[in-house]
Amino acid sequence: MSGWDIEPRGVGSILIKVLGLVEDPDDGLEKVVGDVFKHVGEAGTAAMSEPIATALGEYAKYAEPQLNGMVSTTGRCVSGTYEAVKAYIDGDLEMAAEAQEKAAGVGVPRIPRLGDR
């Protein structure tokens, strides 16, 4: 498609940044999601109220699949983007190889000399 202008190095650097934001052990998305449940449990304990602790526990059960899904979806987006750019590059390489192959079969053009007509 002639309207595309993908710079694989630029896409790669963005993917690396996104993965860093997801996987950073200090403050990445995976850690933040894990910390949410830890803090919800601590809040339930600090409330010193069985109904509040129960409500927070129920919230954690409800929210866990969505929050973990957010991490999984981000990972799938990064992976899908990588695969799409790789296919784009492979397609360019394939087209270049085809063009070289066709050009190799053309032969050497005859260039007329000055007295030839």
C-alpha positions in Angstrom: 0.0 0.0 0.0 1.6 3.2 -1.1 0.1 5.4 1.6 2.0 3.6 4.4 5.2 5.1 5.9 6.3 2.8 8.7 9.6 3.4 10.3 10.5 0.0 12.0 13.1 1.5 14.3 10.7 4.1 15.6 8.0 1.5 16.1 10.5 -0.7 17.9 11.6 2.0 20.3 8.0 2.7 21.2 7.3 -1.0 21.7 10.3 -1.2 24.0 9.0 1.8 26.0 5.5 0.3 26.3 6.9 -3.0 27.5 9.0 -1.2 30.0 5.9 0.5 31.4 4.2 -2.8 31.7 7.0 -4.9 33.0 9.0 -2.5 35.2 9.5 -4.3 38.5 9.4 -1.0 40.5 6.3 0.7 39.0 5.2 -1.2 35.9 1.6 -2.0 35.2 2.0 -5.6 36.3 3.3 -4.4 39.7 0.6 -1.7 40.1 -2.1 -4.2 39.4 -0.6 -6.6 42.1 -0.4 -3.7 44.5 -4.0 -2.8 44.1 -5.1 -6.1 45.6 -2.5 -5.8 48.4 -3.8 -2.3 49.2 -7.5 -3.3 49.0 -6.7 -6.1 51.6 -4.9 -3.6 53.8 -7.8 -1.2 53.6 -10.2 -3.9 54.6 -8.1 -4.7 57.6 -7.6 -1.0 58.5 -11.3 -0.4 58.4 -11.9 -2.8 61.3 -15.3 -3.5 59.9 -16.4 -6.9 58.7 -19.0 -5.4 56.2 -16.3 -3.0 54.7 -13.7 -5.8 54.5 -16.2 -8.1 52.8 -17.2 -5.4 50.3 -13.6 -4.6 49.5 -12.9 -8.4 49.1 -15.9 -8.7 46.7 -14.6 -5.6 44.8 -11.2 -7.2 44.4 -12.8 -10.5 43.1 -14.8 -8.4 40.6 -11.9 -6.1 39.5 -9.2 -8.8 39.3 -10.1 -10.2 35.9 -10.5 -6.7 34.3 -7.2 -5.5 35.7 -5.3 -8.6 34.8 -7.0 -8.4 31.4 -5.6 -4.9 30.9 -2.1 -6.3 31.4 -2.8 -9.2 29.0 -4.4 -6.9 26.4 -1.5 -4.6 26.5 0.9 -7.5 25.9 -1.2 -8.7 23.0 -1.2 -5.2 21.5 2.6 -5.0 21.6 3.0 -8.5 20.2 0.5 -7.8 17.4 2.1 -4.5 16.5 5.5 -6.3 16.4 4.1 -9.0 14.1 2.5 -6.4 11.8 5.6 -4.4 11.4 7.6 -7.6 10.8 5.2 -8.6 8.1 5.5 -5.1 6.6 9.3 -5.4 6.5 9.2 -9.0 5.2 6.8 -7.8 2.5 9.2 -5.0 1.5 12.1 -7.5 1.4 10.1 -9.9 -0.7 9.1 -7.2 -3.2 12.8 -6.1 -3.4 13.9 -9.7 -4.0 11.3 -10.1 -6.8 12.4 -6.8 -8.4 16.0 -7.9 -8.3 15.1 -11.3 -9.8 13.1 -9.6 -12.6 15.9 -7.2 -13.3 18.5 -10.0 -13.5 16.5 -11.7 -16.2 16.4 -8.6 -18.5 19.9 -9.0 -19.9 22.4 -6.4 -20.8 21.1 -3.6 -23.0 23.0 -3.0 -26.3 24.3 0.5 -26.4 24.9 1.7 -29.9 28.3 3.0 -30.8 28.8 6.3 -32.6 28.9 4.9 -36.1 26.1 2.5 -35.6 22.7 3.5 -37.0 
